[in-house]
Amino acid sequence: MDLRHLKYFIAVAEEKNFTRASERLFIAQPPLSRSIQQLEEELGVSLIERGSRPIELTDAGEFFYAHAQALLNKSSELKSMTQRVGRISKALSIGFVASTLYGKLPKIIRLYRTRYSNVELNLVEMSTMDQLSALKDGRIDVGFGRVRHEDPNIRRIVLREEKLICTVPVDHRLCALNRPLKASDLAEENLIIFPKNPRPSFADQVLDGLRARAVQPKKIIEVRDLQIAIGLVAAGEGVSIVPRSLEGLKRDDVVYLELNENHSISPIIFSARSMDRSPEIQDLLSLIYDIYDEEGIPHTKETL
């Protein structure tokens, strides 16, 4: 059994159709069918129910699919780590969601470059969910995201919980309340959320928080990114809930207001491949904790 067999079988299991699976794999259908037959012969069991449309897996096929996917992920992880260990020059690719640029991430990167000048850093903006895929296929080594999502192949550490605030136009009626806002104060407002895609995302955290308090905004406006959200707030199109670090985005046409809900928070999550214990990644994590300690930022402290 080789990894090619696993890859082909996974494609068939997920597409539930040989034609779509062959298109996904960029191979002709006959060799794909032969590969599945060879795999079944080697295992001595049937993996696919013959004659089923769409394709259905046998009990053995369901079991094999679950473990084949995990094994393929582990092989990709092992390949990425081995390649990095073998590099003459050290390098670290970091994925991040855009909102972390308004917090401590720039300082973290700047100090890391100074302290570990022998490590080449590559920064890539991407959503949290895209980071998880990129970690597994080796395109990045570390991710900074906000969405909680469990994956056995990814080690995820919640660095800290960031308070959420509400941004409104400078002359908005909510400014006159002169108190922290309650979720119910937003019930009659147009709510601008981001990002529109991919989901789940920070947008879902905001919406879930309002649903938990039985609050339904007047209208929900989905936009691509936080810059567009802030621009629409300034234009009077609605209000938006954002991480507190965005207070650093100074504008004279919007106001940032406190939310009084104690659990109006968004996590900042550090992600790496579950087996990756490279010095570069551990040094990065240690540096983050040093900065948090120095600045008195509440946080958890875990190791890889």
HUZI-V290285 format. One record per pair of residues at least 6 apart in sequence whose C-alpha atoms are under 6 Angstrom apart, sorted by the first residue. I is the first residue (numbers start at 1). J is the second residue. If there is no record, write none. Layout:
BEGIN
I;J, I;J
END
This chain:
BEGIN
11;21, 12;18, 12;21, 15;21, 16;54, 16;55, 17;55, 22;28, 22;29, 40;46, 47;57, 47;58, 47;60, 47;61, 48;56, 48;57, 48;58, 49;56, 49;57, 49;58, 76;137, 77;136, 80;138, 90;119, 91;119, 91;120, 91;121, 92;121, 93;121, 93;122, 93;123, 93;140, 93;141, 94;123, 94;140, 94;142, 94;143, 95;123, 95;124, 95;125, 95;143, 96;125, 96;126, 96;143, 96;144, 96;145, 97;125, 97;126, 97;127, 97;145, 102;245, 102;246, 103;245, 128;145, 131;143, 134;140, 135;141, 142;271, 142;272, 143;270, 143;271, 144;269, 144;270, 145;268, 145;269, 146;267, 146;268, 146;269, 147;201, 153;274, 154;272, 154;273, 154;274, 155;271, 155;272, 155;273, 155;274, 156;270, 156;271, 157;269, 157;270, 158;268, 158;269, 159;268, 159;269, 159;299, 159;300, 160;267, 160;268, 160;299, 161;265, 161;266, 161;267, 162;265, 162;266, 162;267, 163;244, 163;265, 164;242, 164;243, 164;244, 164;264, 164;265, 165;241, 165;242, 165;244, 165;257, 165;258, 165;259, 166;240, 166;241, 166;256, 166;257, 167;239, 167;240, 167;255, 167;256, 168;233, 168;239, 168;254, 168;255, 169;233, 169;234, 169;236, 169;254, 170;253, 170;254, 170;255, 180;258, 180;259, 180;260, 181;259, 181;260, 182;260, 184;215, 187;215, 187;216, 187;217, 188;217, 188;218, 189;217, 189;218, 190;218, 190;219, 190;220, 190;238, 191;220, 191;238, 191;239, 191;240, 192;221, 192;222, 192;239, 192;240, 193;203, 193;222, 194;203, 194;222, 194;223, 194;224, 194;225, 194;226, 195;223, 195;224, 195;225, 196;222, 196;223, 196;224, 233;239, 234;253, 234;254
END
